[in-house]
Amino acid sequence: MLKVAVGQSEDIDAPDAIEEALAQCRATLGDAAPKAALVFATAELEHPPILRAIRESFPGIPLIGCTTDGEMSSVGGFSEASLVVALIAGDAIEVIAEVGRGVAEDPRRRAAETAARARARATQPIRCCITTPESLTTSVDAILEGLKEGLGDAAPIVGGAAGDQVKFVGTLQFFGDEVLQDAVPVLLLGGSLLASHGVASGWQPVGKRAKVTDAAQNTVRRIGDQTALAYYQRYIGDDNLPSGEYALAVFEPGRDSYSYYLRAPVHSDPETGAVTFFGEVPVGATVQITQSHRDGIIDACASSIAQARSTYPGEAPAAALCFSCAGRRHILGTRAAEEIEQLRGALGPSVPIAGFYAYAEIGPTGPGRPAQLHNETFITLLLGER
């Protein structure tokens, strides 16, 4: 039977933090031997001792993770700077970990090769792929496309891009006992595992839709017959600059009119009128300004959880992972803790939860659909075993 043990510590000393987190995990695990580890940590900690301690406690355990913009768990709730460790045990599940290094050189190819290597090692059906990739040195969109290419239709891809507490200096990825940069770690879970997911944002489109007429990767120069900045300021005012509060909705071609993903503005150039986003926006895409408020963001968290619960293929999940956007955390401010409280309240006190705030989120927009790169979303992943 699947068992997930979660530990969380806000101790600023790495050896003490991992000792506390592992003690909490062992209290839950009992005699169960973990098959995988997930580590979500503030960038302020010293990470090598943490990874070494886990690998020494559980030799050879597959491990992935990253630095974050905040962590959350069923043990300690929300924290701006902590260590969260999740240990996954289950007799009939298969776990495979792989990593791609130097992804900035060719992110799609490196990610595809990494996913293909992991898939080739699988001896049982793959149920889920979890990833915590680099977010600053390369295109997360290209990484995701590569992962989808390497995995094919083998499994849904869910995860979050590494953060560094909104310093935008450098994120770190974890693989085994290695602390890496410019990497894409992946963890495949298969066998008797059950999984379901939900995605929601709380940002609502306003104003008129228009097509992107000039863009390169994540920088949009023109929308319709005006600059991207002018398109924004038509709705937010000439004295304001685009921010995460006004994300751009990108509508998926061939889907219903309410299906879209979000792109959060990160920079705008008043001289050229260009706006740069946290993810790519293709030329020809139909877009629309969105707006949000705190109550709507919290309501969307509940919607994400409800989606995952309604599609869960078993009786009750054994654990949950969650990936929320750094932009959500900063807009929510003092209400950020309400997201993990929503999840704890919906699943009950006995279900372990681990998650983090990311620079971008990865997940399918619905059952059977391919994974999409998101901004400003809350992604719920429920796990269990047949």
N, C-alpha and C positions, 0 to 999 in steps of 0.2 A: 504494500500500500504506500502511496506517495506521502512523504512527510517532509515538510519544509521548516527549518529552524531559522529564526531571525534574531540577530543581535544588533544593538546600536549603542554607541558611546560618543559623548561629547568631550571626552578627555583630550587635551591638546598634546599629550605625550603619546606617541604612537605605540610603544610596547604596552602601556597601560590601557590604551583604547582597545587594542586587539584582544588583550587578556579579558577585559570586561565583556566585549562582544562575543567572544568564543565561549565564555562561561554561560552566557545567556543561551547560546545555541545548544550547548551540551545538555542543559537542563531540559530542553525540548526533545532533543534527539534520542536520549536514552541509549539503548544499545544499537540503534540504527546507524549504519555506516553511510555517510554522505557520498554521493556520486559526482556532485558538482558544486561549485561555489560562485556566487556573484558578490562583487565588492563595489560599493558606491561610496565615494569619500570626498571630503572637502580637499581642495588643492593645497590647503595650509598644512596638512599632515605630512609626515615623512613616510612615504609609501612602501619602500623596500622591506622594512621590518614587519610590516603588516602582512604582506604577501608571503614572506618567508615563514612567519608563524603559522599561517594557515596550511602551507604545504608541509611543514614539519609535523603539524598535528594530524594531517590527513595526507600522507605521502602519495604523490602522483595525481592528486585530485584535479580534474579540469577546472580552470578558473578564468573568468573574464570579468571586466568591469571598467570603471573610468572615474575621473574626477567630475565634479558636478557643480550646479548652482544652488544646491540645497538638497537635503535628503529627507526621507520619510519612512516610517515603519510602524508596524503595530505595537512595537515595543516602546519606542520613545516619542512617537508622533513626528511632527515636523521640526526640522532643525536647519539653521542657516549654515552650520559648520559642524559636521559629525562624521562618524564612520558607521556604515550599515553593511552587515554581512548576512547573506542568505545562503544556507546550506541545503541542498536538495538531495533527498534519499528516496529510494524506491527500488524494490527488487526486480521489477519487470520493465523498468524504463532504461533506455539506452541514451548515453550522453557522449557527445563528440565536440571537442573544442579545436578551433583552428584560428590562425591569425595571419593577416596580410600586412606586411611592413612596407614602408616607403610608398604609400598609396598615392601621394601627391604627383608622383611621376606619371602615373596612368591609372587614375582611381577606378575606372570601370573594369579595366583588365585585371588589376590586382585583386579587386573584390570578387570578380567572377572566378578567378583561379582559386582564391581562398574558399569560396563556397563550394566549388567543384571538388576540391580536395576533401572537404568535410563530408560532402554527400557520398563520395566514393568509399568512404570508410564505414558508412552506415550499413548495418546488417538487418535492420528492422525499419518499418515505415517511419518516416520523419513526421512529427506532429507540429513542431514549432521551431523557428530559428530566432534566437535572441542576439542582438548586436548592440555594441556601444562604441561607435566609430569616432574617429577624429572629426572635428567640425570647423576648424579655423584655417588649416593649411591647404584644404582641397574642397572639392564639390561633394557634399553629402548626397546630392541627387545622383551624381555619377556612381558613387559607391553603392547606392541602393539599386540602381539599374544593373550594376555588375553582380550584386548578390542574387537578384532575380534571375539573371542569365545563368549563373552557376548552379542555382538550386532548381531552376525550371518551375514546375508546379508541385514540387515536393512538399512544401510547407509554407504557411504564412510567416512573414518576417515582421518582428515586433522589436522595438527598442527605443533608444534615445541617444542623441549625439552628445559627446563629452562636453563639459563646461569648465569654467575656471572662475566662478563667482563674478561674472560680468567684468573681468579685467581685460579679456580678449588679448592676453599675452601668450598663452599656450596651454592646451589641454593635454591630459595624460590618459593613456589607455593601459589596462592591465591584462596580462595573459600569463597564466602560470605564476611564476615568481618574477616576471619581467615587468618593469615600468617603461612604457613605450610612448613615443610621439609619432604622429603621422601614420597611425595603424588602424586596422579594422579587425577587432576580435569578434568571433562568432561562436555561439553555443547552440548545437542542434540537440533537441530533445525528441526522443522517439519511443517506439515500442508501445506499451500500454497506456502512455500518457494521454490525457484528455485536455483540450485547450479551447478557449473561446476568448473573444476580444471585443472591445467597444471603443469608439472614438467620438469625441464631441468637443466643441470649442466654446460656444456661447457668444461668438461674434456674429452679428446679423448684418446682411447687406443693406445699404442705403443708397439712394440716388440712382443714376442711370448706369447701365453696363456699356462697356466700350471694348474695342479690340486693341491689343498691344501691337503697335506698328513698327517699333524699333527697339530691340533689346539684344543683349549679349550675356548669356548665362544668367547671373543673378542681378544684373543692372538693367533697368528699364529706362530708356531714353524718351520714348514717345508712346502715348496712349491716345488713339484716335488721331486728331489733327493738332494736338497740343503736347507740350512736354509732360512727362510723368508728374513733375512737381506741380505744374499748373492744373493738371487733372485733380490732384489731391487738394490743392488749395481752393479749388472751386467749392469744396464741401467743408474743409476744416478752417478756412479763412487765410487771407494773404499773410497774416503775421505768424502763422503756425507752420511747423515743419512736421512731416509724417513721423508717426511714432507707432509703437506696438499697439496702442489703444485703437488705432485705425488701420488694421491689417487689410491686405488686399485679397479679396476672394478671387480664386482662379477656377473657373468652371470647366469641368471635364467634358470634352466633346463626346457626343453620342450618349450622354447620360441624362437623367431627368434634370429639370431646370433648378432643382434645389441641391444638386450634388456639386460640392466645390471643396477645395482645400485652401488653406490660408498661407500667405506670405507676409512676414512681419518686416516693416522697413527698419533698416539699421543705419542708413546714411542717405542724405540728400545733398545735391550740389546746386546752390542757388544760381550759379553762373550758367551751367549747362542745362539745368532742369532735370537732370537724371536722378533716379532714386534707386538705391541698392537695397536688396532684400536678403533675408537669411536663407533663401532657397531660390532656385531658378524659376524664371517666368518666361515661357516660350513666346516667340513672335507669333501672332495670330490668335493667341489665347484671349478668350472673353473674360474680362475682369470687372470688379465692382468694389467700391470702397465699403468697408464694414466698420461697425462701431460696437463697443461693449460697455458693460457696467458690471460691478462686482456681483450683484445678485444673479445676473445672467451667467457669469463664469461659474459660480458655484452650482447653479442649476444644471449646467452642461456637464459638470463632474458627475452629478447624479445620473444624468442621461447616459454617459459612457458606461457607468457601472451597470445600469439597467440593460443596456444592449448586450453586454457580456453575459449577464445572468440569463437573459432570455434565450441566448443561443448556446449556453453551456450544455454539452451532450450527456452529462451525467446527472446524478441526483443532487450533489452539492460539491462545490470546489473545495480542494484541500488547502489552497494557497492562492495569493494574488500578487502580481507585480504591477507597478504603475509607473508611467512616464509622463510627466507634465512639463509644460514649457516654462522656461525662465521668465518669459514675458508675462505669463499668468501670475507667477509669484510676485513680481514687482508691482503689477497693477493691483493685486489683491492686498498687498501690504500686510497689515496686522491680521487680515482674514485668511492668509495663506494656509494656516493650520486646518482650516475647515475642509480642505480637499481630502486629506488623509482621514479626518473625522467622518466625512461622508462615506468613505470606503469601509472604515471600521464599523460604522453603524449599520451599513447595508449587509455586510457579511457576518457580523457577529464577533464577539471577543475571542472565539477559539480559532479563527482563520488567520494564519500569519500573513503579513503584508510587508513588502519591501519595494522601494522605488526612489526616484530622484528627479530633480528638475534639470531639464536638458536644453541645449541650444537648438535642437530640432527633434521632432518625434517621428517615429516610423511605425506604420501599421496600416492594415487594410481598411478601406472605408466601409466595409461590410463583409459578411460571410461569403467566401468564394471569390472575392475580388482581390486584385493584386495589391501589394503594399504600396503606400504613397508616403512621400515626405511631407510632414505637416509642420506648421508653426501654430502657436497659441492653442494647442489642443491638450486634452487629458486622455491618455490611453490606458485602458484597463485590460490586463491579461489574467484570466483565471486558469488555474492549473489543477488537475486531479489525475486519478488513475482508474482504469476500468476495474 
